[in-house]
């Protein structure tokens, strides 16, 4: 069902009406809105809305939080420099176990496209995926900077906050953990292949093996390996490796991430595995390739 017309930035908020008094800071710019609030414990359904929601925890006290989405429950302590992502159109049931000081950034799909500039064509072919906890120092730093700008009454003018969001959009469009390209499954009539691909891309930056992929595809590793190569022209290992390298290339564009962090966040079990795989796919070492970005 198509969504209604895009909401105005001044209308964006995920804080329930009965908790609006907990909002201590609010900023509205051309492309986004930010709210700082502190409330909890909380255990309530989060309905779908027409805008994306990126949450960054500002306090440092221990916390437990989680959500249930599509029947699956996850839990985290949302460490420093981790962002929680709820995309537009997604509903879930979330909770946290104490009052939490959050900076919540809201923006519409249209505003992301507008801020993405020359990357807008790529972004238009992608979807933001739900993520309870994603390590991204740069995104977290930019959200905190927007929070500070709002708290100080935009001392440098609204254009400063808008430039911060443009920088955030530039990082976001290259982060394959959050922004995932839509995959065409035309010609993949075998449902085992479709299920395998869905599982691979959902868990690309996590540990996985052929057995777990085959289990998700509801077949044996032997039969999946055979039909996978026949359909895609490569082995499961080659497909996973190439897509992890592509994910790593996007993360390399974040200057705050070291190559060791890029390797880990892209799903490689060690830096040596990352370096060897990267060179076999791109014919350059990761360090040399990064200098060309």
C-alpha positions as CSV (number, residue, x, y, z in Angstrom):
1,X,0.0,0.0,0.0
2,X,1.5,3.4,-1.0
3,X,2.3,5.8,1.8
4,X,0.6,9.1,2.3
5,X,2.3,12.4,1.4
6,X,5.6,13.1,3.2
7,X,5.2,14.5,6.6
8,X,6.7,18.0,7.4
9,X,9.9,18.0,9.4
10,X,8.2,19.8,12.3
11,X,5.8,16.8,12.6
12,X,8.4,14.1,13.1
13,X,8.5,12.5,16.5
14,X,8.5,9.0,18.0
15,X,8.1,10.1,21.6
16,X,4.5,9.1,22.7
17,X,2.3,12.2,23.4
18,X,2.0,11.3,27.1
19,X,5.9,11.5,27.3
20,X,6.4,14.7,25.4
21,X,7.4,16.4,28.7
22,X,10.5,14.3,28.7
23,X,11.9,16.0,25.5
24,X,14.6,18.4,26.7
25,X,15.9,19.4,23.3
26,X,14.5,19.6,19.8
27,X,15.9,20.8,16.5
28,X,14.3,21.1,13.1
29,X,16.4,21.5,9.9
30,X,15.6,21.3,6.2
31,X,16.4,17.6,6.0
32,X,15.8,16.2,9.5
33,X,14.5,16.6,13.0
34,X,16.2,15.7,16.3
35,X,14.8,15.1,19.7
36,X,16.7,14.5,23.0
37,X,14.6,12.8,25.6
38,X,15.0,10.6,28.7
39,X,12.4,8.2,29.9
40,X,11.9,4.5,30.9
41,X,11.7,1.7,31.8
42,X,9.8,1.1,28.6
43,X,8.0,-1.9,27.0
44,X,5.6,-0.8,24.3
45,X,4.9,-1.5,20.6
46,X,6.4,1.0,18.2
47,X,4.0,1.6,15.3
48,X,5.2,2.1,11.7
49,X,5.7,5.7,10.6
50,X,6.7,7.4,7.4
51,X,10.2,8.4,8.5
52,X,13.4,6.7,9.6
53,X,14.6,6.8,13.2
54,X,18.2,6.6,14.3
55,X,18.8,6.5,18.0
56,X,22.1,7.2,19.8
57,X,22.5,6.7,23.6
58,X,24.0,9.8,25.3
59,X,24.5,8.4,28.8
60,X,27.1,5.9,29.8
61,X,25.3,3.9,32.6
62,X,24.7,0.2,32.0
63,X,21.5,-0.6,30.1
64,X,19.7,-3.5,28.6
65,X,17.4,-3.0,25.7
66,X,15.9,-5.0,22.9
67,X,13.1,-5.5,20.4
68,X,10.9,-8.1,18.8
69,X,10.6,-7.8,15.0
70,X,9.0,-10.3,12.7
71,X,8.7,-12.8,15.6
72,X,12.4,-12.6,16.4
73,X,13.7,-11.1,19.6
74,X,17.1,-9.4,20.0
75,X,18.9,-7.8,23.0
76,X,21.8,-5.3,23.4
77,X,23.4,-3.0,25.8
78,X,23.8,-0.4,23.0
79,X,27.5,0.4,23.6
80,X,29.1,3.8,22.9
81,X,29.3,4.7,19.2
82,X,26.5,2.3,18.3
83,X,23.3,3.5,16.6
84,X,19.9,1.8,16.7
85,X,18.0,2.0,13.4
86,X,14.2,1.8,12.8
87,X,13.4,2.3,9.1
88,X,10.2,4.0,7.8
89,X,7.3,1.6,7.5
90,X,8.6,-0.9,10.2
91,X,6.7,-1.7,13.4
92,X,8.1,-3.6,16.3
93,X,7.9,-4.1,20.1
94,X,10.8,-2.5,21.9
95,X,11.9,-2.2,25.5
96,X,14.6,-0.9,27.8
97,X,15.1,-1.5,31.5
98,X,15.8,2.0,32.9
99,X,15.5,5.7,32.0
100,X,17.7,6.3,28.9
101,X,19.0,9.6,27.6
102,X,18.6,9.3,23.8
103,X,19.3,11.5,20.9
104,X,16.8,10.5,18.2
105,X,17.3,11.6,14.6
106,X,14.3,11.5,12.3
107,X,14.3,12.0,8.5
108,X,12.2,10.9,5.6
109,X,13.3,8.7,2.6
110,X,12.8,11.8,0.4
111,X,15.1,14.0,2.6
112,X,17.8,11.3,2.5
113,X,17.6,11.3,-1.3
114,X,17.8,15.1,-1.4
115,X,20.8,15.2,0.9
116,X,22.6,12.3,-0.8
117,X,23.3,14.5,-3.9
118,X,25.2,12.6,-6.6
119,X,24.8,9.4,-4.5
120,X,21.0,9.7,-4.7
121,X,20.7,7.3,-7.7
122,X,22.4,4.6,-5.7
123,X,20.4,5.3,-2.6
124,X,17.2,5.1,-4.6
125,X,17.9,1.4,-5.3
126,X,18.5,0.6,-1.6
127,X,16.5,0.1,1.6
128,X,17.4,1.0,5.1
129,X,17.3,-2.2,7.2
130,X,16.3,-2.5,10.9
131,X,19.3,-2.7,13.1
132,X,19.2,-2.9,16.9
133,X,22.9,-2.0,17.4
134,X,25.4,-0.9,14.7
135,X,28.9,0.3,15.4
136,X,29.3,3.6,13.6
137,X,31.5,6.2,15.3
138,X,31.0,8.8,12.5
139,X,27.2,8.5,12.4
140,X,27.0,8.7,16.2
141,X,29.4,11.8,16.3
142,X,27.2,13.6,13.7
143,X,24.0,12.8,15.6
144,X,25.6,14.1,18.8
145,X,26.8,17.3,16.9
146,X,23.2,17.9,15.7
147,X,22.0,17.4,19.3
148,X,24.5,20.0,20.5
149,X,23.5,22.4,17.7
150,X,19.9,22.1,18.7
151,X,20.8,22.6,22.4
152,X,22.7,25.8,21.7
153,X,20.0,27.3,19.6
154,X,21.8,26.9,16.2
155,X,24.6,29.5,17.0
156,X,26.0,29.1,13.5
157,X,22.7,29.1,11.7
158,X,20.5,26.3,10.4
159,X,22.9,25.7,7.5
160,X,25.5,24.2,9.9
161,X,23.0,21.5,11.0
162,X,22.0,20.8,7.4
163,X,25.7,20.3,6.5
164,X,26.0,17.8,9.3
165,X,23.1,15.8,8.0
166,X,24.5,15.9,4.4
167,X,27.8,14.4,5.9
168,X,25.7,11.8,7.7
169,X,23.9,10.9,4.4
170,X,27.3,10.5,2.7
171,X,28.4,8.0,5.3
172,X,25.1,6.2,5.3
173,X,24.8,5.5,1.6
174,X,28.1,3.6,1.7
175,X,27.3,1.6,4.8
176,X,26.0,-1.7,3.5
177,X,25.1,-2.9,7.0
178,X,22.4,-0.3,7.2
179,X,21.6,0.6,3.6
180,X,21.1,-2.6,1.5
181,X,20.7,-2.7,-2.2
182,X,17.5,-4.3,-3.5
183,X,18.3,-7.6,-5.2
184,X,16.5,-8.8,-8.2
185,X,15.6,-12.4,-8.0
186,X,14.3,-12.6,-11.6
187,X,15.3,-15.9,-13.1
188,X,15.9,-17.5,-9.7
189,X,13.0,-19.9,-9.8
190,X,14.5,-22.3,-7.2
191,X,13.2,-21.2,-3.8
192,X,16.3,-22.8,-2.2
193,X,18.5,-20.2,-4.0
194,X,16.2,-17.3,-3.0
195,X,16.2,-18.4,0.7
196,X,19.9,-18.9,0.6
197,X,20.5,-15.4,-0.8
198,X,18.1,-13.8,1.7
199,X,20.0,-15.5,4.6
200,X,23.4,-14.5,3.2
201,X,22.5,-10.8,2.8
202,X,20.8,-10.7,6.2
203,X,23.8,-12.1,8.0
204,X,26.6,-11.0,5.6
205,X,28.6,-9.2,8.4
206,X,28.1,-12.0,10.9
207,X,29.6,-15.5,11.2
208,X,28.0,-18.0,8.9
209,X,28.9,-21.3,7.3
210,X,27.5,-23.4,4.4
211,X,25.6,-25.6,6.9
212,X,23.7,-22.6,8.3
213,X,22.9,-21.3,4.9
214,X,21.7,-24.7,3.7
215,X,19.5,-25.0,6.8
216,X,17.9,-21.6,6.0
217,X,17.4,-22.8,2.5
218,X,15.8,-26.0,3.8
219,X,18.2,-28.3,1.9
220,X,21.5,-30.1,2.3
221,X,24.9,-28.4,1.9
222,X,25.7,-30.7,-1.0
223,X,22.5,-29.9,-3.0
224,X,22.6,-26.2,-2.2
225,X,26.2,-26.0,-3.3
226,X,25.3,-27.7,-6.6
227,X,22.3,-25.6,-7.5
228,X,23.9,-22.4,-6.2
229,X,26.8,-22.7,-8.6
230,X,24.5,-23.7,-11.5
231,X,22.3,-20.6,-10.9
232,X,24.9,-18.0,-10.1
233,X,28.1,-19.3,-11.7
234,X,30.1,-19.3,-8.5
235,X,30.4,-21.1,-5.3
236,X,28.7,-20.0,-2.1
237,X,32.1,-19.1,-0.6
238,X,33.0,-16.9,-3.6
239,X,29.6,-15.2,-3.5
240,X,29.9,-14.4,0.2
241,X,33.5,-13.2,-0.2
242,X,32.7,-10.9,-3.1
243,X,29.8,-9.3,-1.2
244,X,31.8,-8.9,2.0
245,X,34.6,-7.2,0.0
246,X,32.0,-4.8,-1.5
247,X,30.6,-4.1,2.0
248,X,34.2,-3.4,3.2
249,X,34.8,-0.9,0.3
250,X,31.8,1.1,1.5
251,X,33.0,1.1,5.1
252,X,36.5,2.2,4.0
253,X,35.0,5.5,3.1
254,X,34.4,6.2,6.8
255,X,37.7,7.8,7.9
256,X,37.0,6.9,11.6
257,X,37.2,3.2,10.9
258,X,40.5,1.4,10.9
259,X,41.1,-1.4,8.3
260,X,41.0,-3.8,11.2
261,X,37.6,-2.5,12.2
262,X,36.4,-2.6,8.6
263,X,37.5,-6.3,8.4
264,X,35.6,-7.2,11.5
265,X,32.5,-5.2,10.6
266,X,32.4,-6.8,7.1
267,X,32.2,-10.3,8.6
268,X,35.8,-11.5,8.1
269,X,37.1,-13.8,10.8
270,X,40.5,-12.2,10.9
271,X,42.4,-9.3,9.3
272,X,44.7,-11.8,7.4
273,X,41.6,-13.4,5.9
274,X,40.2,-10.0,4.9
275,X,43.5,-8.9,3.3
276,X,43.9,-12.1,1.3
277,X,40.3,-12.2,0.2
278,X,40.3,-8.5,-0.7
279,X,43.5,-8.8,-2.8
280,X,42.1,-11.8,-4.6
281,X,38.9,-10.0,-5.5
282,X,40.2,-6.4,-6.2
283,X,43.9,-7.2,-7.1
284,X,45.1,-4.6,-4.6
285,X,45.7,-4.7,-0.8
286,X,43.1,-3.0,1.3
287,X,45.5,-0.3,2.3
288,X,46.5,0.5,-1.3
289,X,42.9,0.4,-2.4
290,X,41.8,2.8,0.3
291,X,44.3,5.5,-0.9
292,X,42.4,5.5,-4.2
293,X,39.0,6.2,-2.7
